Amino acid sequence: MSQNLISLSFTGEQLAAIDAALSSLEQEFTDLIAMPAYERRQLTKMGNKSEAFCRQAIEVLSANPYVLPQNFDLAELQRDLAALDQLRPRLIRLSRLLERATDTETVLGSDIMSAALEG
């Protein structure tokens, strides 16, 4: 076998621990939502540039709540921003882990394909 980019195996204990950790994450993230792509496309989105505007607007609104209509839920807006700030670092970690797992899957497949063709 001329290509062997990775040599990987999991013990039963490792797999059980991984599955338990994933189950724990799924349990703790039960409030996360999934939406169809067509709904996602219709959303007003906050990008990197507009985030600064949104944060500044929240500060101004918080300092001047009397200018808001009665049905405007400023507290909910503040909770949304706090939740976003709490979620982001965890999403970064999850994204990095997913990227490593996907790269490992690709490399394992490449090793298998190369060996099968060589054989």
C-alpha positions in Angstrom: 0.0 0.0 0.0 1.8 3.1 -1.2 -0.6 5.7 0.4 -1.3 5.6 4.1 -2.1 9.1 5.2 -3.7 8.0 8.4 -3.9 4.9 10.6 -6.9 5.1 12.8 -9.0 2.8 15.0 -11.4 3.3 17.8 -11.8 1.1 20.9 -15.3 0.2 22.1 -14.7 2.5 25.1 -13.8 5.4 22.9 -16.8 4.9 20.7 -19.1 4.7 23.8 -17.5 7.9 25.2 -18.0 9.7 21.9 -21.6 8.6 21.6 -22.3 9.6 25.2 -20.7 13.1 24.5 -22.7 13.5 21.3 -25.9 12.5 23.2 -25.1 15.0 25.8 -24.6 17.7 23.2 -27.9 16.8 21.5 -29.7 17.0 24.9 -28.2 20.4 25.8 -28.9 21.8 22.4 -32.5 20.8 22.2 -33.6 24.4 21.8 -31.7 24.8 18.6 -33.9 24.9 15.5 -33.7 23.5 12.0 -35.4 25.3 9.2 -35.9 24.5 5.5 -33.6 26.2 3.0 -36.4 28.2 1.5 -37.3 29.8 4.9 -33.6 30.4 5.6 -33.2 32.3 2.3 -36.1 34.6 3.2 -34.7 35.7 6.5 -33.2 39.1 7.1 -29.6 38.3 7.8 -27.0 40.0 10.0 -23.6 39.9 8.4 -20.2 41.0 9.8 -20.8 44.7 8.8 -24.4 44.9 10.0 -23.5 43.3 13.3 -21.8 46.5 14.5 -24.9 48.4 13.5 -27.2 46.0 15.5 -25.0 46.1 18.6 -24.9 49.9 18.5 -28.7 50.1 17.9 -29.3 47.8 20.9 -27.1 50.1 23.1 -29.0 53.2 21.9 -32.4 51.5 22.4 -31.4 50.3 25.8 -30.4 53.8 26.8 -33.6 55.3 25.4 -36.4 52.7 25.9 -39.1 55.4 26.0 -38.8 55.9 22.2 -39.9 52.4 21.5 -43.5 51.3 20.8 -45.2 49.5 23.7 -45.2 46.2 21.9 -41.4 46.3 21.3 -39.7 43.6 23.5 -36.3 45.2 24.2 -35.6 42.5 26.9 -36.1 39.8 24.3 -33.7 41.6 21.9 -31.1 41.8 24.6 -31.6 38.1 25.4 -31.1 37.2 21.7 -27.8 39.1 21.6 -26.6 37.5 24.8 -27.6 34.0 23.5 -25.7 34.7 20.2 -22.6 35.7 22.2 -22.8 32.6 24.2 -23.4 30.3 21.2 -20.7 31.5 18.9 -17.6 30.3 20.7 -19.2 26.8 21.0 -20.1 26.8 17.3 -16.5 27.7 16.4 -15.3 24.7 18.4 -18.0 22.4 16.9 -17.1 23.7 13.4 -13.4 22.9 13.9 -14.2 19.5 15.2 -16.5 18.8 12.3 -13.9 20.0 9.8 -11.3 17.6 11.4 -13.8 14.7 11.3 -14.7 15.4 7.7 -11.0 15.7 6.7 -10.3 12.4 8.4 -13.2 10.8 6.6 -11.8 12.1 3.3 -8.3 10.8 4.1 -9.6 7.4 5.2 -11.6 7.1 2.0 -8.6 8.2 -0.1 -6.4 5.6 1.6 -9.0 2.9 1.0 -9.5 3.9 -2.7 -5.8 4.1 -3.4 -5.2 0.7 -1.8 -8.1 -0.8 -3.7 -6.9 0.6 -7.0 -3.3 -0.6 -6.2 -4.5 -4.0 -5.3 
